[in-house]
Amino acid sequence: MSSLKKVKPGDPLVIPAVVYNTFVDAARDYLDRRNDQAQEAHPAARHSGIVLVRNDLDPPQPAERFWVLGIDGPVISPSDNLEEFSNRVVLSGAVPWISTYRDRFVVLLEPVATGGIW
């Protein structure tokens, strides 16, 4: 884009609409990727055995790296939103009571804040 030129302090700032809109699109894309739970920032991949987990501990508390959480099911079920469920499954992590979560648990690779997802 040839209209992307730097200005010096004191120069008048004239931003063509196409340039401004490009900046807005880039900023939106950045924010979407930063806030998107399934983007590359999280090492989740369907075939890797790594999944996204939301910290839903009760009582609420941060979860430390290597903690074990019980899998309480998906945060968004297929009946809630099939497209979202199909694109990125996020599991709800709970206190791992053996009687409730036998064979349904995760080990955290990173600390997760209360209500946070990793």
N, C-alpha and C positions, 0 to 999 in steps of 0.2 A: 504494500500500500504506500504509494509515493507521497501521500499527504501527511504521513506521520513524520513530522520534523520537530526536533527539540527547539525550545526557545531559551533565551538567556534572561537572567533577572532584569526586569525593567522593560523587556519587549512586550508589545501588546499580545494578548492571548486570543487568538481567533481559532476556534475549533469547528471545523465543518461537521455537519450532522452525521455523516457517515463515520467519521473518526470517533465522535462522542459515542455513537451507538456501538461501535466496536469495543470501546472501553467498557461500556455498560455490560455488553455481552460477556466480555472476558471476566469482569468482576463477578457477574452472576455465576458463570461457569466455575470460577474458583470457589465461591461460597457454597455452591451445590456440591462440589467434590469434597470440600472440607467437612460439610455437614452430612454428607451421604454415608450411611452406615455400611454400604456394600462396596465402596470404592477401594482402590488399590492400597490406600493407607492402612487398611486392615488386611491382615494376611489370610482372609477367608477365601477358600476355594472349594468348590463342591467335591473335588476328588482328593483333597489333601487331608481330610480328617479334622481340619480346623473350621470351627463354626463361630458365628457371632453370638454373644450372650449378653443379655441385659441383666444388670445386678438388681434383682428384686428381693433381696434378703429382707426378712422380717424377724426382728426389728431392723429398720434401715441402718446400714453401715457400709463403709467402703470395704471392698474385698481385695485382699492382697494377692500378689503373684503366687501362683501354685496352689491357691485355695481350691478346694473341691466344692462345686455347687451342684445341687440336684437339678435336673431338667424338668421344669414344670410345664413344658409345652411351648409352642410358638407364641411370640408376642402378637403377631397378626396371623389369624387362621385363614385357611382357604375360603371359608364362608364369609369372613370379614372383608377380604379383598384378595381375590384369586390372583390378579396380576402382580400385586406387591408380594404375596406369598411365593409366587413362582420365580420372581426375580431375586429376592433376597430373604432368606429365612433368618430370623433372629429368635433365639431361644430365650425363655425366661428362666433365670437361674435363682434357685431358692436354697434354703438351709437343707443340706443333704441328709435328711432323716433316712436311715437304712430301710425302715419299714415302708416308706413311701417311694423312695427313689432307687431301689435296688436295680442295678444295671442301667440306670438313666442318670448319668452324671457327666460333668466336664471338669477339666483341670485348667485353671486360668493361666495363660501365657504372660499376661500383664495385669497390673492392678486395675480395678474397675471401680469408679466412684459410684455412690448410691444413685441408682437410676441410670447410670452410664452404660454404654455398650462398648464391648471390645470383642 
